[in-house]
Amino acid sequence: MDRQRHYKAIVQGIDWETFCATWEKGNSYQLDFTVYVTNSYGYSLLTNENILEFRGQQYVIKTYNPQYADGYNTLTISATHIGYECQYCFQAATKSGDVNMSIKDALHWLFDGNVKGFSWEIRGNFSNRTLTDFGNCDAKTGLATIQQAWGCDVTFDNTHVIVWAHNRYLHKTNQTIRYEHDTDQIALTSDSTGIVNKVYCVGAQDDNNKPKYFQPFWSWNQDSIERWGEKVGSVYTNDKVTNQGAMDAAAKATMQLNPSFSIQVTYYGTAFPAFGSQVYLEVLPLDVKEWVEVTGYKIYPFAPEQAGEIDLNSLKPNILSINRSLQNIVGEAIARAAAGTSTGSAGTTNNTQSNQYTIANGIVNVEKNSNAVTIDCRLTDVTVGKLMCFDQSYRPSSDKTGSVIVSGTVNNIVSWQVSKDGTFEVTAITDIEGKAVTAAIPLVLLNISYLI
């Protein structure tokens, strides 16, 4: 469809194996594909700022890249969901200073009078918040401010903006994802950037901006502060609460006391998870069994054999319990390795094959025992006295990644990868909050294809 919406035609010649839909909650929503050059009218409309329609939603072509190779002329297209065109709705005025606003007032301020055809609705209940110098921004930036202030979720139905209370946004589905059953690859990442364990509470005020029911006060969670340090969030305001105890409880309910866990799984399928979907996740080696939110996907709807991805997120898992599970797995691997015979520079004893490698920053022991491969990495520069192990009993059909927490005076997370050609690599070592301990990557790189 042309940008003036006068002409519409079906696009022919699409390479359906390349057709990919990608969504990342609160950040991006787009289509990417390659199309062969044709003389069709639909092909002639594939240019910047023209519009694609797919499953009832519209996407604006932002990039197109002609390519010529192997005797074929192709065009690579990337199109962004039309909802993100709200970045061209600009509110030049500013509500100066600290202003107590309802979420409805904030949305009126952003979108009233826009000429791009944007509308909006609110689903759920929200109390007022204090916004500072709100305005002089585009609507996309303004929506990000609203999301941060109210903790809401935002979705687009073409140019219709829907603002959700989080409890209205989430909904459970009948889908279960089981590690080693529904997916052969899963990666977990702990993120502490969203932790909030202390906020300043301000209740209703009278006409003279004086406290109406109680004085402002601090609310905090001591357990979270002792575990992760003090993490102060934005001011919590609620003009409907009339006593301090209820205000304190309401403020605590908005806090994020622990790191969130993002989980990425390999996905073979064509179904699109709905926004706000929750699926049941089982990762038995880590004793993870719970409902998690779908926060992103990369799906090839016309090529189910293509490996896509689904991103999941949870605030519930306790990082300490997962830490203990990982340590148990490591302990079992150590015990199995200890049950074999002593290792030398290279040797085979009692069905145990082992090799020791001296690398620039430590020693690596590689051992195969009873069809399991164990790798011990003793890195002298960043993990002195610590041990990292994993078992790999078969050659992977695709690259596999994972991580373990090595304990000591300081806990570190060691991330590793085994490629399908048998290359083992330590890809990162971070502290428990995800900060890099060393920039020397790769730390370990070995070919162990002779063992698996």
C-alpha positions in Angstrom: 0.0 0.0 0.0 1.3 3.5 -0.8 1.7 5.9 2.0 -1.3 8.0 0.8 -3.3 4.7 0.9 -4.6 5.1 -2.6 -3.2 1.9 -4.1 -2.9 -1.6 -2.7 -1.5 -4.8 -4.2 -0.4 -8.3 -3.1 3.4 -8.7 -2.9 4.6 -11.6 -5.0 8.0 -13.3 -5.0 8.6 -13.4 -1.2 11.2 -15.9 0.0 9.0 -17.3 2.7 11.8 -19.0 4.6 13.2 -15.5 5.3 9.9 -14.0 6.4 10.4 -13.2 10.1 8.2 -11.4 12.7 10.1 -9.9 15.7 8.6 -8.4 18.8 10.3 -7.1 21.9 8.0 -5.8 24.7 8.1 -2.0 24.9 10.8 -1.7 22.3 10.2 -3.0 18.8 7.7 -4.8 16.6 8.7 -5.4 13.0 8.8 -7.6 9.9 11.8 -8.6 7.9 11.9 -10.6 4.6 13.6 -11.0 1.2 11.7 -10.8 -2.0 12.8 -11.7 -5.5 12.7 -8.9 -8.1 9.5 -9.1 -10.3 7.7 -6.8 -12.6 4.6 -6.9 -10.5 2.8 -3.8 -9.2 3.1 -5.1 -5.6 6.9 -5.1 -6.0 6.9 -1.5 -7.2 5.2 -0.5 -3.9 8.1 -1.8 -1.8 9.8 1.4 -1.0 10.5 3.6 2.0 7.4 4.8 4.1 4.9 2.7 2.1 2.8 0.3 4.2 2.6 -3.5 4.5 -0.4 -5.3 5.9 0.0 -8.6 7.7 -2.5 -10.3 9.9 -4.6 -7.2 10.3 -1.7 -5.0 11.4 0.1 -2.4 9.4 3.9 -1.9 9.1 5.8 1.0 7.6 8.8 0.1 5.4 11.9 1.7 6.9 14.7 0.0 5.0 15.0 -1.8 1.7 18.3 -3.2 0.4 18.7 -4.4 -3.2 21.1 -7.2 -3.5 22.7 -8.9 -6.5 24.3 -12.4 -6.1 24.5 -15.7 -7.9 22.4 -14.5 -10.8 19.5 -13.4 -8.6 18.2 -9.9 -7.9 16.6 -9.7 -4.5 15.3 -7.0 -2.1 15.6 -7.2 1.7 12.8 -5.4 3.5 12.5 -4.2 7.1 9.2 -2.7 8.2 8.2 -1.3 11.7 4.8 -1.5 13.2 2.8 1.6 12.5 2.2 2.2 16.2 5.8 3.4 16.5 4.9 6.3 14.1 3.7 8.0 17.3 7.3 9.3 17.5 6.1 11.9 14.9 3.4 13.2 17.2 5.1 16.0 19.1 3.9 17.9 22.2 5.9 21.1 22.2 4.5 22.6 25.4 5.6 21.6 28.9 3.8 21.2 32.1 6.5 22.8 34.2 7.6 21.7 37.6 6.0 18.8 39.6 2.5 18.2 38.4 0.1 15.7 40.0 -1.6 14.0 37.0 -3.9 11.1 36.2 -2.9 8.7 33.5 -5.8 9.9 31.5 -4.6 13.5 31.7 -1.2 12.5 30.6 -2.5 10.7 27.5 -4.7 13.7 26.6 -1.6 15.9 26.9 0.4 13.7 24.5 -2.2 12.9 21.8 -4.9 15.6 21.7 -4.9 17.3 18.4 -2.4 14.8 16.7 -2.8 14.6 12.9 -1.5 11.1 12.6 -4.8 9.4 13.5 -3.7 8.1 16.9 -6.3 7.2 19.5 -6.0 5.6 22.9 -7.8 3.8 25.7 -7.0 2.7 29.3 -7.6 -0.8 30.6 -7.4 -1.0 34.3 -7.3 1.4 37.3 -4.5 3.8 38.0 -4.0 6.4 40.8 -2.4 9.8 40.2 1.3 10.2 39.8 3.6 13.3 40.0 5.3 14.1 36.6 8.1 16.6 36.4 8.3 19.0 33.4 6.2 16.7 31.3 6.1 17.6 27.6 8.5 19.0 25.0 8.7 15.4 23.6 7.3 13.1 21.0 4.5 10.7 22.0 6.8 7.7 21.9 9.1 9.3 24.5 6.0 10.4 26.5 4.6 6.9 26.6 7.9 5.7 28.0 7.6 8.3 30.7 4.1 7.1 31.5 5.2 3.5 31.6 7.9 4.3 34.1 5.7 6.4 36.3 2.7 4.1 36.4 4.3 0.7 35.8 1.8 0.0 33.0 2.1 -1.9 29.7 1.5 -0.4 26.3 0.5 -2.2 23.1 -0.6 -1.0 19.7 -3.6 -2.1 17.5 -2.4 -0.2 14.4 -2.6 3.5 15.5 -4.8 2.7 18.5 -2.7 2.9 21.7 -3.8 0.6 24.6 -2.5 1.3 28.1 -2.8 -1.7 30.4 -2.6 -2.1 34.2 -0.2 -5.0 34.5 -2.7 -7.3 36.2 -5.1 -6.8 33.2 -2.3 -7.2 30.7 -1.2 -10.7 31.9 -3.2 -13.7 31.1 -2.4 -17.4 31.4 -2.5 -19.7 28.4 -2.6 -23.5 28.1 1.0 -23.6 26.7 3.8 -25.4 28.5 7.5 -25.2 27.6 9.6 -28.1 29.0 13.3 -28.1 28.6 14.5 -31.1 26.6 10.9 -31.8 25.5 9.6 -28.6 23.8 13.0 -26.9 23.3 16.6 -28.2 23.2 18.2 -24.9 24.2 17.4 -22.5 27.0 19.4 -19.6 28.4 18.7 -17.8 31.7 19.9 -14.2 32.5 19.5 -12.5 35.8 19.0 -8.7 35.6 19.1 -6.5 38.7 18.6 -3.1 37.0 14.9 -3.1 37.8 15.2 -3.6 41.6 13.4 -1.1 43.7 13.3 -1.6 47.5 12.9 1.9 48.8 10.5 4.7 47.8 9.3 8.0 49.1 5.6 8.1 49.7 3.4 11.2 49.3 -0.3 11.1 50.0 -3.2 13.5 49.2 -2.7 17.2 49.6 -5.1 20.0 50.3 -5.5 23.2 48.3 -2.4 24.7 49.9 -0.3 21.7 48.9 -0.1 20.5 52.6 -0.4 16.9 53.6 -4.1 16.0 54.0 -3.9 12.8 56.0 -0.3 12.0 56.9 3.2 13.4 56.4 5.4 12.0 53.5 7.5 9.1 54.6 10.0 6.5 53.3 8.9 2.9 52.7 11.4 0.1 52.3 12.0 -3.7 52.4 15.0 -4.4 54.7 15.6 -8.0 53.4 16.0 -6.8 49.8 18.3 -3.9 50.9 20.5 -6.3 52.9 20.7 -8.7 49.9 21.1 -6.3 47.0 21.8 -2.9 48.5 19.6 0.1 48.7 17.8 0.8 45.4 15.6 3.9 45.5 12.7 4.2 43.1 10.6 7.1 42.0 8.2 8.9 44.4 5.1 6.9 45.1 1.9 9.0 45.2 -1.6 7.9 45.9 -4.3 10.5 46.8 -6.9 7.8 47.6 -5.2 6.3 50.6 -6.2 7.9 53.9 -3.8 6.3 56.5 -0.1 5.7 56.6 -0.2 1.9 57.1 -2.3 1.4 54.0 0.0 3.7 52.1 3.0 1.8 53.2 1.5 -1.5 52.1 0.5 -0.1 48.7 4.0 1.3 48.1 5.6 -2.0 49.0 3.3 -3.8 46.5 4.9 -1.8 43.7 8.5 -2.7 44.6 10.6 -5.2 42.7 12.6 -6.8 45.5 14.8 -9.3 43.5 16.4 -9.4 40.1 14.2 -10.4 37.2 15.0 -13.5 35.2 14.9 -13.3 31.4 14.7 -16.7 29.7 15.3 -17.4 26.0 14.2 -20.6 24.5 14.6 -22.0 21.0 11.2 -22.2 19.3 10.1 -24.2 16.3 6.6 -23.2 15.4 4.4 -20.7 13.6 2.0 -19.6 16.3 2.2 -16.0 17.6 1.9 -15.6 21.4 -0.5 -12.9 22.3 0.7 -9.8 24.1 0.6 -10.5 27.8 0.7 -14.3 27.4 2.0 -16.4 30.3 3.2 -19.9 29.6 4.2 -22.6 32.1 7.9 -23.2 32.1 9.7 -26.4 33.4 13.5 -26.6 33.7 13.9 -29.6 35.9 17.7 -29.4 36.3 17.2 -26.0 37.9 14.0 -26.9 39.7 12.1 -24.1 37.9 8.4 -24.8 37.5 6.3 -21.7 37.2 4.3 -19.3 35.0 6.4 -16.8 33.1 5.5 -13.9 30.8 6.3 -13.8 27.1 8.3 -10.6 26.6 9.5 -11.1 23.0 9.7 -13.5 20.1 11.3 -14.1 16.7 9.1 -16.3 14.6 9.2 -17.6 11.0 5.5 -18.1 10.4 5.9 -19.7 7.0 8.9 -21.8 7.8 8.3 -24.0 10.9 11.7 -25.7 10.4 13.5 -22.4 11.0 14.7 -22.0 14.6 13.0 -19.0 16.2 13.2 -17.7 19.7 10.8 -16.8 22.5 11.8 -14.6 25.3 10.3 -15.1 28.8 10.5 -13.1 32.0 9.8 -13.7 35.6 10.2 -11.8 38.8 9.4 -14.7 41.0 12.4 -17.1 41.0 14.8 -16.5 43.9 18.3 -16.2 42.5 19.6 -17.8 45.6 17.5 -21.0 45.1 18.7 -21.2 41.5 22.2 -20.7 42.7 21.8 -23.6 45.1 20.4 -25.8 42.2 23.4 -24.9 40.0 25.8 -25.7 42.8 24.2 -29.1 43.3 24.6 -29.8 39.6 28.3 -28.8 39.8 28.8 -30.9 42.9 27.4 -34.0 41.2 29.7 -33.4 38.2 32.7 -33.1 40.5 31.7 -36.3 42.3 31.4 -38.2 39.0 34.8 -36.8 37.9 36.3 -37.8 41.3 35.0 -41.4 40.9 37.3 -41.9 37.9 41.1 -42.3 38.1 43.7 -39.7 38.2 44.5 -37.7 35.1 47.7 -36.8 33.5 48.7 -34.7 30.5 46.8 -37.3 28.4 45.7 -40.8 29.1 43.0 -43.5 29.3 42.3 -45.5 32.4 39.3 -47.6 33.5 37.3 -46.3 30.5 38.2 -42.7 31.4 39.9 -40.5 28.8 41.4 -37.3 30.0 43.5 -34.4 28.8 44.9 -31.4 30.6 45.5 -28.1 28.8 47.6 -25.2 30.1 46.3 -21.9 28.8 47.4 -18.3 29.4 45.1 -17.8 32.4 44.9 -21.2 34.0 44.4 -24.9 33.5 41.6 -26.8 31.8 41.0 -30.5 32.5 38.8 -32.3 29.9 37.6 -35.8 30.9 35.3 -38.4 29.3 33.9 -40.9 31.7 31.0 -43.3 31.0 30.0 -41.3 27.9 29.9 -38.0 29.7 32.3 -35.2 29.2 33.3 -33.0 32.1 35.3 -29.8 31.8 37.0 -28.3 34.8 38.2 -24.7 34.3 40.6 -23.4 36.9 41.2 -19.8 35.8 43.9 -18.1 37.9 43.1 -14.5 37.1 39.4 -14.2 37.9 38.2 -17.4 39.5 41.0 -18.5 41.8 40.3 -21.7 43.5 36.9 -22.1 41.8 35.7 -24.9 39.6 33.3 -24.9 36.7 32.0 -28.1 35.2 29.3 -29.3 32.8 28.4 -32.7 31.4 27.8 -33.3 27.7 26.9 -36.8 26.8 26.2 -36.4 23.1 27.2 -34.2 20.2 24.7 -31.3 20.1 22.6 -30.9 17.0 22.9 -27.1 17.4 25.0 -24.8 19.5 24.3 -25.1 23.2 24.8 -22.5 25.9 24.5 -22.4 29.6 25.9 -20.9 32.8 26.8 -22.0 36.3 27.4 -20.0 39.4 30.8 -20.7 41.0 30.8 -19.9 44.7 33.5 -18.5 47.0 34.3 -15.3 48.7 32.6 -13.7 45.7 30.0 -15.4 43.5 30.6 -15.3 39.7 28.5 -16.5 36.8 30.4 -18.4 34.2 28.7 -18.6 30.8 29.8 -21.3 28.3 29.0 -22.6 24.8 29.4 -25.9 23.0 29.1 -25.6 19.3 27.8 -28.5 17.2 31.3 -29.0 15.7 32.6 -29.7 19.2 34.2 -26.4 20.2 33.9 -25.5 23.9 34.2 -21.8 24.9 33.8 -19.8 28.1 32.1 -16.7 26.7 31.8 -14.5 29.8 32.4 -14.3 33.5 30.2 -11.8 35.3 29.3 -11.0 38.9 25.9 -11.9 40.4 24.5 -8.6 39.1 25.6 -9.3 35.5 28.7 -6.9 35.4 31.6 -8.3 33.5 34.5 -9.5 35.7 36.9 -9.6 32.8 37.0 -8.3 29.3 39.4 -11.0 28.0 37.0 -13.0 25.7 37.2 -15.9 24.9 38.6 -17.0 28.3 38.8 -20.6 27.2 38.5 -22.0 23.6 39.1 -25.7 23.0 38.1 -28.3 20.4 36.7 -31.4 22.2 35.1 -33.0 19.1 37.2 -36.1 19.6 35.4 -36.7 22.9 31.7 -36.1 22.0 
